[in-house]
C-alpha cells in the first residue's frame, strides 16, 4: 500500500496527482479497509487466545489468515494497476510482490481448508473433505 499510495501522490498527469481521481483513490481505499479488517481479526484472535477461548480463537485465527491473504493479493494487484505500465518493472519493486501475495493464499493453509473449517465449525455444516 505504501508503494502504491506514494506513487499515486507523486505521479502527475496534466499537473494533477493521479491519486486525486476516484478511479484510483477508491480501489486503494478499499484495499486499506481490507487490510485494517484483517488486522482487527488478527487482534481478535489473539485476544481470544489470551483468554483461553480456544474454540472461538480457531475461527478468528482462520478468518484472520483468510482476510490477510485476500487483502495482500488485492493490495498488490491494485499497486500494480496504480503504477500502470511500470507496475511490473524492477524499478518500483511492486511486481515482485505478486508471487508473495499469491503464496499467502495457499500456504501454510489454503483458502479452501479455511473455508472448510468455517463451514464445519461455525456454520455447523457436514465435513466437506
C-alpha positions as CSV (number, residue, x, y, z in Angstrom):
1,X,0.0,0.0,0.0
2,X,2.8,2.4,0.8
3,X,4.4,1.9,-2.6
4,X,1.0,2.4,-4.4
5,X,0.0,5.4,-2.4
6,X,3.4,7.1,-2.6
7,X,3.3,6.7,-6.3
8,X,-0.3,7.9,-6.5
9,X,0.6,11.1,-4.6
10,X,3.8,11.8,-6.6
11,X,2.9,10.8,-10.2
12,X,1.2,13.7,-12.0
13,X,-0.7,13.7,-15.2
14,X,-1.5,17.1,-16.7
15,X,-0.4,18.7,-13.4
16,X,-2.7,16.6,-11.1
17,X,-1.6,13.7,-8.9
18,X,-3.1,10.5,-10.2
19,X,-4.3,9.8,-6.7
20,X,-6.8,12.7,-7.0
21,X,-9.0,10.6,-9.3
22,X,-11.7,8.4,-7.7
23,X,-11.0,5.6,-10.2
24,X,-7.6,5.2,-8.5
25,X,-8.3,6.5,-5.0
26,X,-11.4,4.4,-4.3
27,X,-9.7,1.0,-5.1
28,X,-6.7,1.9,-2.9
29,X,-9.1,3.0,-0.1
30,X,-10.9,-0.4,-0.4
31,X,-7.6,-2.2,-0.1
32,X,-6.8,-0.2,3.0
33,X,-10.1,-1.2,4.5
34,X,-9.4,-4.8,3.8
35,X,-6.0,-4.6,5.4
36,X,-7.5,-3.0,8.5
37,X,-10.2,-5.6,8.8
38,X,-7.6,-8.3,8.6
39,X,-5.6,-6.6,11.3
40,X,-8.6,-6.3,13.6
41,X,-9.5,-10.0,13.1
42,X,-5.9,-10.9,14.0
43,X,-6.2,-8.9,17.2
44,X,-9.5,-10.5,18.0
45,X,-7.9,-14.0,17.6
46,X,-5.0,-13.0,19.9
47,X,-7.5,-11.6,22.4
48,X,-9.5,-14.8,22.4
49,X,-6.3,-16.9,22.8
50,X,-5.1,-14.8,25.7
51,X,-8.5,-15.5,27.4
52,X,-8.3,-19.3,26.8
53,X,-11.3,-19.3,24.4
54,X,-9.6,-21.7,22.0
55,X,-12.7,-22.8,20.2
56,X,-13.6,-19.2,19.2
57,X,-10.0,-18.4,18.6
58,X,-9.7,-21.1,15.9
59,X,-12.4,-19.4,13.9
60,X,-11.0,-16.0,14.4
61,X,-7.4,-17.1,13.5
62,X,-8.6,-18.8,10.3
63,X,-10.7,-15.8,9.4
64,X,-7.7,-13.5,10.0
65,X,-5.4,-15.6,7.8
66,X,-8.0,-15.7,5.1
67,X,-8.7,-12.0,5.3
68,X,-5.0,-11.1,5.4
69,X,-4.2,-13.2,2.3
70,X,-7.1,-11.7,0.3
71,X,-6.1,-8.2,1.4
72,X,-2.5,-8.8,0.4
73,X,-3.5,-10.1,-3.0
74,X,-5.9,-7.3,-3.7
75,X,-3.4,-4.6,-2.5
76,X,-0.6,-5.9,-4.7
77,X,-2.9,-6.2,-7.7
78,X,-4.0,-2.6,-7.1
79,X,-0.4,-1.4,-6.6
80,X,0.5,-2.9,-10.0
81,X,-2.5,-1.1,-11.5
82,X,-1.6,2.1,-9.8
83,X,1.8,2.0,-11.4
84,X,0.4,1.3,-14.8
85,X,3.0,0.2,-17.3
86,X,5.7,0.5,-14.7
87,X,3.8,-1.8,-12.3
88,X,5.9,-4.9,-13.3
89,X,9.2,-3.1,-13.7
90,X,12.0,-3.9,-11.3
91,X,12.4,-0.2,-10.6
92,X,9.4,0.0,-8.3
93,X,9.6,-3.5,-6.8
94,X,5.8,-4.0,-6.9
95,X,5.7,-6.8,-9.4
96,X,8.0,-9.0,-7.2
97,X,5.3,-8.9,-4.6
98,X,2.8,-10.7,-6.8
99,X,4.3,-14.1,-6.0
100,X,4.4,-13.5,-2.3
101,X,0.8,-12.3,-2.2
102,X,-0.4,-15.3,-4.1
103,X,1.6,-17.7,-1.9
104,X,-0.2,-16.3,1.2
105,X,-3.4,-17.7,-0.3
106,X,-2.1,-21.3,-0.3
107,X,0.4,-21.6,2.5
108,X,0.7,-22.7,5.2
109,X,-3.1,-23.3,5.0
110,X,-5.1,-22.9,1.8
111,X,-8.2,-20.8,1.4
112,X,-10.2,-23.9,0.7
113,X,-9.1,-25.5,4.0
114,X,-10.0,-22.3,5.9
115,X,-13.4,-22.2,4.2
116,X,-14.0,-25.9,5.0
117,X,-13.1,-25.2,8.7
118,X,-15.5,-22.2,8.9
119,X,-18.3,-24.2,7.1
120,X,-17.9,-27.1,9.5
121,X,-17.2,-25.3,12.8
122,X,-19.1,-22.0,12.5
123,X,-21.9,-22.9,10.1
124,X,-22.2,-26.4,11.5
125,X,-22.3,-27.9,8.0
126,X,-21.1,-31.5,7.5
127,X,-17.4,-32.0,7.0
128,X,-16.6,-31.5,3.3
129,X,-13.2,-33.1,3.0
